Amino acid sequence: MSVRIRLSRHGAKKKPFYRIVVSDQRFARDGRYIEQIGTYDPTAGGGTFKINQEKAETWIKRGAQPTRTVSQLIAKQKKAS
């Protein structure tokens, strides 16, 4: 089982809103997930996001691989803290 930390798209047409989720790589992008660990809104003021840092670190220690975008968001949050 390969676990990924990735974005799940929600929201209306041309108004995306993303949830940062932990899911099995075999499941669909917007399908079933294991746990939601944050949100990302790219339309609000240059992109606002909120990530539960403890849960993200726990999943990475367990072997979950973050996607490129999610790893950039995690790095931004660490830098801001």
Summary of the structure (lengths in Angstrom):
residues: 81
radius of gyration: 12.3
end to end distance: 32.4
largest distance: 36.9
contacts: 208
relative contact order: 0.23
helix: 27%
strand: 41%
